[in-house]
Amino acid sequence: MKKEPSGQDKQQPYPELTAILAKQRELLASELSVSLSANISVLRQLFLDGSDLIFHEFHSKDGLGMAIVYIEGMADIKEIDSQLLAPLQNHSISDLERGWSAVLPHIAISAYQTVNSMQEAVDYISAGNAVMLIDGQASGVSFSIPHWVMRAIDEPLAETVVRGPREGFVETLRVNTSMLRRRLQTPAFKLKPITLGRYTKTACAIAYIEGIVDPGLVDELEQRLKKIDVDGIIDSNLIEEMIEDEPLSPFPQLHATERPDVVCAGLLEGRVALLVNGTPFSLIAPATLFSLMKSPEDYYQRAIVATGIRWLRFFLGLMAVFMPSIYVAVLSFHQEMIPTSLLFTISKSREQIPFPALVEALLMEVTFEALREAGIRLPKQVGSAVSIVGALVIGQAAISAGIVSSPMIMVVAITGVASFLIPNYSLALAMRLIRFPIMLCAGVLGLYGIVLAALLIVIHMLTIRSFGVPFLSPIAPMQTDQLKDTLLIRSPRWAMSTRPHFTGSLWNKFRMRKTNSR
């Protein structure tokens, strides 16, 4: 009889790979040796087949063996030549009793860290630093001289404003933190570092303002991040999916933004932000439906203008979700609600249509979404032209072929335009998704189906929490003192004198200073 594999065999089906990983862990756990050749040998084993890793071995003027290890393309070679190689090769450093105290005075680089283990050496080298080793010393020094090409700071394409700052985050963490530091010039602005990913070692930073933020919120975010154990972090969305309260909900529970001014505004309200190296999108927590529906433009225009725009955004947001469903429901079950002249016009346009209103709506909505996604994925030079021309051509051809009616084309077009007014892209995607099940309910039950679907959506949003904060706060639960800056109202600056409190405790509410007078 065939022997069943043991549990250990099932978990480790590749013994060769297991042996390689065990050898790597053994080498990384070792301390640096006093022998320079032994240290270099271990590093060569760890970085085997790493063609971009440079081992520059040299001697001082009196023959002391040294080596500089760095990754080509990540460390500044000019700085290595001028600040490390040139001074050390031209001086006599023979007194080993003093160790690094005899070497460092000859080096004009202030940013350095002592390296004692092989794990530290590997981490510093992988981060773009140059690690220097000396024969006879069981320690090394890592010099921070990074040099890599990064994208220039420019305006965020997805969050444009007419009036306001024009700079957005880039893919480099320290550049992003410096943009926040320029705006928050106070020692109360804190950046707590954390590294995620076993292989990527992605540097992240938790940003908050001490004295404004609830300490429990910072601790909760830090605890959730520490539980993440994955091979790599490529984008902040990978973190978002692992730390949000309701991962199966279509609605986003963290606010992703490219704008430093939006992050600063959130920090001043008592929120906490997470910045991730390698992506321009930072995450703000907690997030509510009303914070996701706000645009940075609301705070750079006059209060009455911003309030009017919010009303328009709210109205068109509802149209983007319910307009196709209402059209299907009224046309299929409630024709008596349509004025007689308009009913005759619609009936005449639908005389040759072979599909019911529900199939017609689903067909056009799917086609419109496909054109929108195609316009995003195509090259920038042709993407917008293909999406616009494709919509016009396909719409006109569908009408001429008698597949869809003219009113349906108009409904789909208005719905698509209305969805563009939703400022947060993740929220807009969620609204585009829930539009289809609402249409199915409308095609089966009419307006009753729409009401039932709307109630289910509202109940679902009532159950969502973002780091413990209700998704519909401050409407549900009602907090009257925070209604001055909600979905429909943007009060003047001098009228907003309190910060929002996210824990539900009145003692945790911090008063803001009135910087303006009426």
N, C-alpha and C positions, 0 to 999 in steps of 0.2 A: 504493500500500500504506500502511496506517495506521502512523503512527510510534509506536513504543513509548515510554512515558514514561521519562525518565531516573531514576536512583536518587534524585537530589535532589528531583525532582517527586513521587516516591512517598512520600518521607518528609515532604514539606510540601504536602499537598493543599489547604490553605487559605491562599493568599498573604496575604489580608487579616489573618487571625489572626497569621500570622508577622510581618507588618509591625507590628502592635500590640505583640507581645511584644518585638520588637527595639527599638521606641521606648521601652517601659518599662525595658528593661535599660539603654538609653542614659541615660535620665533618672536612674535609680537610681545609676549609676556616677559621676555628676557630683558635684563638691564644692559646698559652700554658697557662695553669692555674697555680695559686700559689699552688694548691692542687696536691700533687703527686699522690694520688689515682685517682683523676679525669683525669689526663693526661694518666695514665696507662689504665683506663677504656676506654677512647677514642681510644687509640692505639689497645687495644684488640678487639674493635668493627671493626676497619679498617682492621686488620689482622685476622679476624675471620677464623677459620679452618686452620690457618697457623701453622702447627706443628713444623716447623723449627725455628719459632720466639721464642727467649728466653727473658723472663722478670726476671732479677735477682735483687730482692729487698733485701736490707741490711741496716744496721745502722752503723753509726760511733761509736767511743768509748763512746761518751756522748749521744748517742741515736738519732742523726739526721738521718731522713729517706732519703734514696737514692735508685735509681734504675738504672740499666744499661740494655738497650734494644739493641739486636743485632740478626742477623740471623746466626744460626749455619751452619758452613761450609764456610761462607764468611768472618767472622771476626776472628782474631787471638785470640783464647781462652787463650793461654799462656800469651800474652801481657795483656789481660784483667785481668788475675789473678795476675800477678806480678806488673803491672804498675797502675792498678786502684783499685782492691779490697784490696790487701794487704796494701797499704799506707793509704787508707781512713778508713779502719776498725780499724787500730791501732793508729789513731790520734783523738784528740778531736777537733771537728769543731762545735762550738755552737754559734758563733757570726754571726747571720743572717744578721746583718746590712751590713756586708762586702760582702755577697753573694758569687759569684764565686771567688772573690779575696781571700777568705779564703780557697778555695778548690784546685784551680789550682796549687798553689805552691807545693802541695804534689804529683803532677802527673808529671812523667818524659816522657811525650809525647808532642812533639813540634807541630805536625800537628793536629790542632783542629779548629773548626768553631763554632760560637755561633748560637744557634737555637732558634728562636722566635715564629714560627708558627707550626701548626701541619703538614702542607704541607712540610715544610723544614725537620721536623723530619722524615716523611715517606720517603722522597727522600734520605736522608742520610742513613737511615736504609736499604733501598732497594739497595743502592750502596755498601753495605758491611761494612759500618762504625758502630761504637758503639756509641749510643746516651745515654748520662747520664743526669738524671733528679734529682733535689733536692726538697724536701718538703719545701714550703715557697718561692720558686723562680719561677717566670713566664717566665723563659728561661731555655734552656738546652745547652749542649755542645756536639758536634759530634767529636769523635776522629777517625782519619784515621788510622786504623790498619787492613787493608784487608789481607786476607789469603785464597787463593784458588789455586787449582792445575791448572797449565797452561802448554801448550806444549812447549817443549824445542826448541830453535832456531836451525833450520837446513836448508839445501839447498832446494830451491824451486824445486819441481819435474817437473813443467811445463815450467820452464825457466832456464834450465841448461846451463852452459858455461864451456868451457875447461879451459880458463884462466880468472880469475876474482873473485870477492868476492863470498863466499860460504854460506852466511847467507841470510835468507829471513824473511819476516814479520811473526808474529804469531797473535793469536786472541786477544791479550791484547793491548789496545791502548797505554798505557804508555810505554810499552816495545818497541813498534814500533816508537813512537816519540823519545825515547832515542837513537835508532839506527840512526835516522836522525840527531839528535843533535850531535852525535859523529862525523858525517861527515861534518856538517855545524857548526863549532864552531865560530859563530859570533852572536852578538845581533841583526843583521838584519834578522836572521831567525825567523819568527813569526809563532805562533800556535794560531789560533782563535777558541775557543771552541763553540760548538753548540750541543744541545740535540734534538733528533728526536724520534717520536713515543710516543703516549699517554700512552701506557702500558709498552713498553720495556724501555723507557727513555734511548735510545742508545746514548752514548757519541761519538761525532765526533769532528774532528779537521781539520780546514782549514789551510794548510801549504803553506807558500810563503816566498820569500826573499824580504824584503822592499828595494826599490831602484832599483830593477831589474824588478819586476812584474809591469804590468799596474794596477794601483789602481782600474780602472773600471772593470777589470776582477775579482778581489777579491770581489768587491761589487755585481757584477752580480751573482756570485756563491752563495754568502751569501743570496741574495734576493730570488733566486730560492729555496734554502734549507728552508728558512723560510716559503715558501708557502706549504711545504709538511705537510699534516695533515692526518696521518694514525695511525692505532692501534699500529703497531710495525715495526721495521726495523731489519730484521734478517741478511741480507747480503747487501753488497754495490751495488749489481745489482738492488735491489729495488729502491735505490736512483738514480742510473744511468738512469733507465727508466723514472723517473719523472722529471729529469732536463735536459735531452738532447733535442737538437733543433728539431730533426726529429724522433719521437718515432716509426713511422711506417716503417722506413727504415731498411733493413737488415744489413746495415753497422754500426759498432760501432762508436760512436762519442766521447767517452771518452776512455782513455787508462787504462785498468785494469792491475795491475802488483803486484807481490809479492816481488819484489826486491827493497831494499832501495837505491841501487846505481842508479837504473833507475829513481826513484823518485827524488833523488838529482840532477841528470843530467837534468831532466825536470825543476826543480826549478831554476837551474842556467841558463836555457834558457829563463826564464821569464814566465814559466807556473805556475799553481797553482794545488795543490794536496789536496785530501780529504781522511782522514784516518777515519775508522769506527771501533768502538769497537765491538769485536765478530767475525771479519773476517780478514784474512791475506791479502786481496786484497784491495789496495788503488786505487783511481781514479785520473788520471791526465788530466787536461783540459788546453787549447784545444788540440784535437787530430786530426791529418790529416792522409790521406792514407799512406803518406811516413813515418810518425813517427810510424805507426802501422806495417809497413813492415820492420822496422829496428830491429836488434837483439842486445842485450848488447855485444855479441861477436864481433860486428863490431868495437867497440871502444877499445877492448883489444888485437887486432891483428894489424899488420902493415897495412898502408893505402892501398897499392897495393893489398894485400891479401883480405882485407875487400871489396874493390871495385870489385874484381873478384867474391867473394861470393855473393855480391849483384846482379851482372849480372846473376849468376846462379839462384838465388832466384827469380828474376824477370821473367826469361825465364820459369822456372818450375811453377811459379805461373800462368802464362798464359796458360801453358799446363794443369794445374789442372782445369782450367775453361773451356777451349775450345777444348781440345783434343778429348773427346768422341763426341762432336758435329761435329767437322770436319770429324771424321771417318764416322759418320752417313750420313752427307751431301755428301761426296765424293762417298761413296758406293751406295747411293740411287739416286743421280742426276748427279754426275760428274765423271763417271767411266773413261772418257777419260784422266783424270788427273793422273791416276794410271799407272805406268810402266807395260808393257804387261806381263812380267814374274811374277811380283807381283800380277797382276790382276788374272792370272791363278791360282796362289797359293791360293788367297783368295776365288776365285770362287769354287775351289775344296773343301776347308774346309767348305763352306757354302752349299754344295749340298744337305745335309740332314737336314738343319736347317728349321724348319717350320715357323719361325717368320721373319718379316722384320727387317732391321738393327735397326730401332728406338726402337721397342719393345725389341729386344735383348739387346740393350744398357741400356734401362731403367731397365730391369730385373736384369742385372748384377750390375748396379750402386746401386740399392736399396738393393740388397743382400750384397754388399760390405759395404754399410753404416750400415746395420743391424749388420754385424759381428763386425764392428768397435765400434759401441755403446755397443754391448754385451761384448766386451773385456774391455770396460771402467767400465761397471756396475758390472761385475763379481768380485769375490775376487781376490786380487792382485796375489795370488799364482797360479791361474789357468786362469786368464783373458788373458794374452798374449798368452799362449799356445792354448787356445780355439780359439782365433781370427786367429792365424797363421794356425793351423791345419785345422780349419773350412774352411778357404779360399782355402787351397790346396785341401782338400777333395771335397768340393762342386764344385770347378772349374774343377777338373779332372772328377768328376762324371757327371757334366753338359756337358762336351765335349764328354764323352763316350756315354751319352744318346742322343746325337744329338740335344740338346736344344740350345746351344750356340757354336760359333766357336772359334778356338784357337786364331786368331787375336783379337777378342773382349776381351778375357781373358787378353791378353797382354796389350791392351789399358787401360782396367780398372785398372790393376795392376800398370802401369806407372802413371796413373792419381792419384791413391791413394798415391803412394810414393811421387809424386810431391806436393800433398796437405800438406804433413807433413813438408815441408820446410817453410811454412808460419809461422813466429814466434809468431804472436798473435792469440790465440785460437778463440777469438770472430770473428776476421776477417776471419779465416779459415772456421768457421761455415758459415759465410755469403757467401763465395765463393763456398762452397759445396752446398748451397741452390740454388744459381742462376744458377748452372750448369744444373739443370733439365729443367727450362723454355727455356734455350738456346738450349738444345737437342730437345725440342718440335719444336722450330722454325726451326732448321736444318732439322728435319724430314718432315716438311711441305713445306719449301721454299728453302732448300739447303743452299748453301753458302750465298745467299742473306738474308736468315733468320738469319744466324749468324751475318752478318754485321748489320742488322737491330736491333737485340738484343744487340749487342755491343754498337751501337749508343744510344739506350735507356738507357743502364746502365751508359754510360759516361755522358749523359745529366742529369740523376738522381744524379750522384756524383757531378756534377757541381752545383746542387741546394742545396746540403747538406752544412750546416754550423755547426761548433762546437764552441759554444759560440761566434758566429758571424764571426769565421774564416772559409774561404772556405775550403772544405774537400780536394781539390786537390792543395792547396797552398803548395809550391811557384810556381808550374807550371801554374796553372790557379787560379787567375791572375799571370802572369809571374813576378817574382821578381829575377832578374839576380844576385843580390848580395847575394842571399841565396841558390844558386845552388851548393855550395861546399859540401853540406851534404844532398843530396836528395836520391832518390831511387836507382840510378845507380852509384853514385859517393860518395866516402868518402875521402875527401881531407886530407892531413897530418894536424896534430894538429896546426903546426905553420902557416898554411895557413888559418885556420878558425879564423878570428879576429873579427867577429861581431856576436852578438846574433840575433836570429830571432825576428822580430817584428810582432805581431799578429793583430794589429789594422789597418794596412795599412798606418799609419802615419809615415813618416820618422823621425819626431822629437822624436818619442817614441822608437827609436832604441838606444840601449845602447852599447857602445864599450867595448869589452873585452880586458883585458891586455894580451899582448903576454908574456906568461910565458916561452916560448921556443924560441930559435933563430935557424936559419937555420944551 
